Amino acid sequence: MPKVYVESYGCAANLHDTEIMKALLARAGYEEASSPEQADLLLINTCTVKTPTANRMVHRIATLSGYGKPLIVAGCFAKAQPELVERINPRASLLGPDAVDEVVRVAEIALSGGRASVLDGRRAEKTLLPSVRTNPVVEIVEVSSGCLSSCTFCQTKLARGTLFSYRPATIRERVRAAVAEGVKEIWLTSQDMSAYGRDIGTNLAELLRSITCNVQGDYRIRVGMMNPLHFRKLELQELIEAYLDVHVFKFLHLCVQSGSDKVLRDMRRGYTVADFEEYVSAFRSAIPDMTLMTDVIVGYPTEEEEDFEMTLRLLERTRPDFVNISRFFPRPKTEAAKLRQLRPEVVNRRSREITELCEEIALRNMSKWIGWSGPVLIDEVGQKGEVIGRTDHYRPVVIRSPDARSLFGRWVEVVVEEARPYCLIGRPISREVDLAQAQAT
């Protein structure tokens, strides 16, 4: 049987695309190889969201091309910059994010000595496609592809297109099947979860209710990243009420990108700093211990020192638990790439300053949880024998125990003894958790 070696990079949606391609190839009789040397076919699923990541994609594509074997370059980098892939390896086949269901046909062409380029597909609902779970505890469920935004700095729309929402019924049934198979954690993911359903007459709150009211079990849902642009005040309370359901992690990933309204306008984000703060305040009023994650871009070409200071002050006011900090790099084919760029030393300094501030805030937030005890879902195994669990607020708890690995996939009662900026350290005090009783208290 032909053997295929697979590498995957990028976001949860990209990881799910890889899970789909692996499942389709396995159904067609392909075996997965553990190294390029063992394989007949090489496949890399790429990401293009940041310049450092894109540079790594160039390096990995060149390295894999050096094996002299048929190569498929899939994913966002292939769709956004196909001409660059072709320069690196003119014989590499290309497969876009909306065409992952064509992977077997592309693989057959590549193995026969040909070259395929399938960058646009029929945009199938990926909830209907098979997948191989990377983590047996976690089911990644993509609910839509593409977005409705027109940000000046982002290549995602070039790669994923405009919004295409999947039907709530197919999403719900995918969740139901996963829970029946023993999955405990559901990642609802897309390029922008807050835009879900705008094209088919529904919304995220309705989707969450459709799942939690109809799928029974001890699972939890993690809602992916949302853009403040697509929050609607009339739906905000509905979304908060949906978050209050016991099956939903109390985790809000709401990206702000800048604390300056001027920079947000230049980025064409479509919302204000006040909007972001209003939404965070509303969620915290209903869920005081909610975990907040946000995203910030440092060094956008029009960001003055005053704008940067505004971002620091915003972070101090809103106190996010996790911040995805990105130094601005111009991405090809975007409007922001045409602007005069800030000096690298300025961007680097601002990046260091904001990183230090975010670590201070995160440590203060985490320290409040020292002494807490309660149920944690063990969903990750570390490399040093430790396991990592998640509280109902999706705070990571590292557990070091002689039999830690035996806890994987279980709800465990733990007590938190230490805090780090981005995780808690705990020990198990009971291997059996009565979730109904814990939720009642």
N, C-alpha and C positions, 0 to 999 in steps of 0.2 A: 504494500500500500504506500502511496506517496506520503512523505512526511513534510510538515510545514512548521517553520519556526516563526513565532509571533512576538513582536514587541509592541507595547502600547504606552501612550503618553497622554497627558491632558486631564480634562475635567471628568466628572462622573458620567456625563453623557457620552464622552469618548470611550471611557472604560466600558460602558454598556454596549456601545457599537462593537467593541472588541469581543465581548461575551457573545454577541449575536453571530459575528463572523466565525468564531471558534465552533459554535454549535452547528452552523450550516456546513462548515467544512467537515466536521466529525460525521454528520449525517451522510455526507457524500463519500465517506470512507477514508478521509485524510486522518493521519495520526499526527499528534503534536510532538515536535522535537524539542529537546531541552537546550539545544545550541545550534547555531548556524551550520556548523560542520556536519551535523547529523541530518540536516534537512535537504529535501529536494527543491523546496520553495521557501522563500523568505517573504514575510509580510510585516510592515511597520505601519501602525496607526498613529498618525501625527497630530500635533497641536501647533497653532500659530499665534496664540493670543499675545505672547510677549516676545520681544527680540531675543533675550537669552534662551528662551525655549526654542525659538525658530533656529537660532544658531546651533543648538544641540541637534535639532532635526537634520540640518544640513550635514553635520558631522556623522550622525548615525546612518543617514542614507548613503553617504560616501563610504562609510565603513562596511555596511552590508553589501554595497555594490562590489566591493573588493573581493567578495567570495566567488564572483563569477557565476552566480546562480540566478534563476528567475526571481525577480523582485516585484512585489506589489507595494506601492506607496499609497496608503489610504488616509482618509481623515481630512482635517481642516487645512493643513499645509498643502496637501495635494490639490485641494479645490481652490485655495486662495492664490497660490503661486506655482501653477503647473509648469510654467516655463523654466523656473529655477530647478525643479526636479528633473526636467528633461535635460538641462545643461549638465547636471551631476551624472545622470544615467539615462541616456537616450532610449534605452531598451526597457526601462522600468514601466510597468503598467500602473495606471492611475485609477483610484476608486474614491469617489466623493462620499461625504457623510450621508447623503440621501440615497445612496445606491449600494448600501452594505448588503442588501439581499441579493446582489449580483456577484458576490464574492466567489462562488463556486465556478460560475462561467468565466470570470476573469482569471481564476487560478488555472483552469483548463487551457485557456489561450496561452497563458504565460508558460506553462509546462510544455506546451507543444512548440515552443520557440517563437510564438507571436507576441504582440504587444497590444493591450487593450487600454482604452481611455474612457471610463464611464464616470464622468464627474457629476452628471445630473441624473437623478433617478425618478421613479414615479412617486416618491415620498410616501412609502408604505407606512402604516401605523406600526411602529416597532413593538408595541404591546402585543401584536399578533405573531411576532417572530420568535423562534426559540432562542435560548441563550444558555451559556454555561456560567454558573456563578463563580466569580473569583473568590468570594468569601461566602461560605455556606450559611452564615447567619444573616447576611445582608442581601436583599433583592433590590437591584437598581431598576426603577421603573421610569423611563422617560415619558413625560406626559405631552410634550410638544417639541417641535423643532423650529429653529429660527426665532426672530424677534421683531418687534414693532418699532424699535428705536433707530435713530440715525446719528449715533455718536461719531464725532469727528476723528477719534483715535483708534477705533476698533475694526478689526478685520473679520469679526465673527459673522456679521451679516453677509460679507462676501462669501464665506464658506458655508453658512447654514441657511441663508435666504430669509424670507419674511416668515411671519408666524404661521405655523400649521399645527393646530391643536388636535390631539387624538380624542376619540369619543370617551366620555366618562365611563360608559359600560365596559369597554374593553380594558380600561385602566383598572376599574374595580375588580374585574374577573382575574386580571393578572395578579393583583394583590391577594385575592382570595386563594388562588392556586398556590402562591408562594407560602402563605401562612399555613395552608394545609400540609405543605411539605416540610414544615418545621422552621421556616424563616421567622426571625424575631424582629428584624429591623428593615423597614422599607424606606428607601431613598427616593422620594419624588423629585425628579430632576428635569431641567430644561435650560435654555439660555436665559430665560427670565420667567420665574414661576408666577409673578404677579400679573403677567400678560396672558396667562393660560385662559383659554376659552373666549377671548375677545372676538375671535373669528367664527365661533360656532354658537354664540348666544348663551354662554355660561361663564363661570368664574371659578377661582381657586376655592373659595369658601364652599360653594356648592359641591365641588369635587371632593373636598375633605369630608363633608357630611355624607356624601354618597358612599364613601368607603367606610367611615367609622360606624355608620348606622346599619350597615349591611354585612360587614366582615367581622366575625367574632374571633377572639383569641387574645393572647398576651403580647401582641406585637406593638411596636411603636413606629410612627411615621416621622421621618426627618424631611422637612420642607426645604428645598434648595433656595438658591439666591434669588432675591427680588429687587426690582428697580422701583424707587419711589415714584417715578413718572406714572406708573400704571396703577398705583393705589387710587382708589376713588373713595371720597369721604362717605358716601352712602353705603359702600360695601365694607368699610373699615371695621365697623362693629360686628358685621357678620363674620368677617375673617377672624377677629379676636375670639368670638364665640366658638368658632370651629376649632381654634387652637386650645380652647379650654377642655376639649374632650380628652379623656385619659389616654387615648391611643396616639396622641400627637405630642412629640417632644416640644418642650417649652423653649424653643430655639428659633430666633429670628435672624436671618441673614439678609440684611437690608443695606445695599451698597450706596455710599454717599459720594465718594470719589474726591470731593473737595469741600472745604468749609467756606469757600468764597462764592457768592452768587455770580460774580463776574466770570470767574473761571468756569462755573457750571454752565453759564450761557455760552461761553466760547466752546465748551465741549459739546454743546447742544444736548444737554441732559434733560431739559424740559421740566425741572422742578427747582425748588429753592431750598436753602439750608433750613428755613423755617418749616417747610413741608416735612423734611426728614425728622426734625426734632419733634414735630407734632405727632408723627406716626409712632416714634419710639416712646414718647410720653404716654400715648394711648395704650400701647401694649403693656407698658410697665405699670400703669394704673390697674390693669386687670390681672397682670401676672408679675408681681413685684420682683421675684427672683429669676425672671426670664434671662436667658443667655443671649447676648447681642453680639453679632458678628457684622463687620462692615468692611468695605474696601476703600482704599485711598490711593490716588495717583499722585506722586510727588514729582514736581519738575515739569508740569505741562508748560508748553512754550510761552503762554501768556501769564503764567503764575509769577507775580511779583512777591517780594519779601512780605508785604502786608497780607497778601492772599495766603501765603504759607502760614503766617501767624494765626490767621483766622481758622485754618484747619487744625492747628494745635489747640486753640481755644475750644473748638467744637468737640474735639476728642475729650478734653478735660470736662466739658459739661455733660456729655452723653455717656462717658465711661464704658466704652465697648469692651467686652471680654476678649474678643479676638479681632485683629485687624489684618487684612491682607494688604500689605504695603507694596506698591509697585512703583519703581522708578520709571519715569516716562521714557520710552524709546519710540521713535517714529516708525510706524508700520507701513510697508509699501502699499500704495493704492488708497491711502487714507488722506483726508483733508489736512489733518494735523501734521503730516509728514512734509507738507509744503511750507510750514511756518519756520521762522528762524528759531533754532533750538537754543536752550539755555546751556551755559558752560557745564561740562560734566562735573567739575569740582563743586559747583553750586548744588546740582542735583544730589550728588553724593553726600554733601554736608546735611542737606535737608532730610535725606533718607535716614542718616544716622540719628539726627535729632528726634525725628518722629518715631523711630524704632525704640529709642530709649524711653520716650514718654509712654508709648504703648505698653512696654514691658512693665513699667512702674504701675500703670493703671491696672494691668492684668493681674499683677501680683497682689495688689490691694484687694481686687475683686475676689481672687481665689482664696486669700487668707481668711475671708469671712466664713469659709466653709470648713475650717479646721474644727474638729469635734463633731461634725455632722455624721449621722448614721442613717442608713436607709438602703433600699434596693438599687442594685446596679446591674445593668445588662452587660455581660462580658462578650464583646464583639470583635476583639482583635488580640492576636498573639504577637508579642514582641520577639526580638532576636536574642534576648538574654534570659529567657525563661519566664519573664513577666507577662502578665496579661493586662489588657486595658478594657475598662468597662465604661458605660455611660449612665449617668443619672437621668432622671426624667427631664432634667434641664439640659441634657446633652453635654454635661461637663465631663471631660475625660478623667478617669480615676485609674492610676497605675497601681496594680496589686502585685506585690512580691510575696510568693508563698511557695513552699517546697512542691506543692501539687497544683500550682497555678494553672497549668495547661488543662487540667481536668475540669476546670471551671468554664471553659470556652463554650459559649452558646447558652449559658445558664443565667438566671437571675440570682444574685448573691447579695446577702446583707453585708455591708461593709461599714467600717468607721474610718473617717478621714483623719489622718495624723499629721500630714505635712502639706504645704502648698508650694507650687512652683508657678511661674508666670502663666503657663498655658496648660497646666494639669494639676491634679490633686494626687497625693500619695495615700493609699489606704491599705487596710488589712481586712480579710474576711472574718466576720464574727458568726456567720451562719451560712451553710450551703443551701438551705431551704428557705424560700421566701414565700410568704402568703401575700400575693400581690393584691388581692381584694382587700385584705386588712390594711396593708401598707397604703393603698390608695384612699381608703376611708379616713386614715389619720393624717 
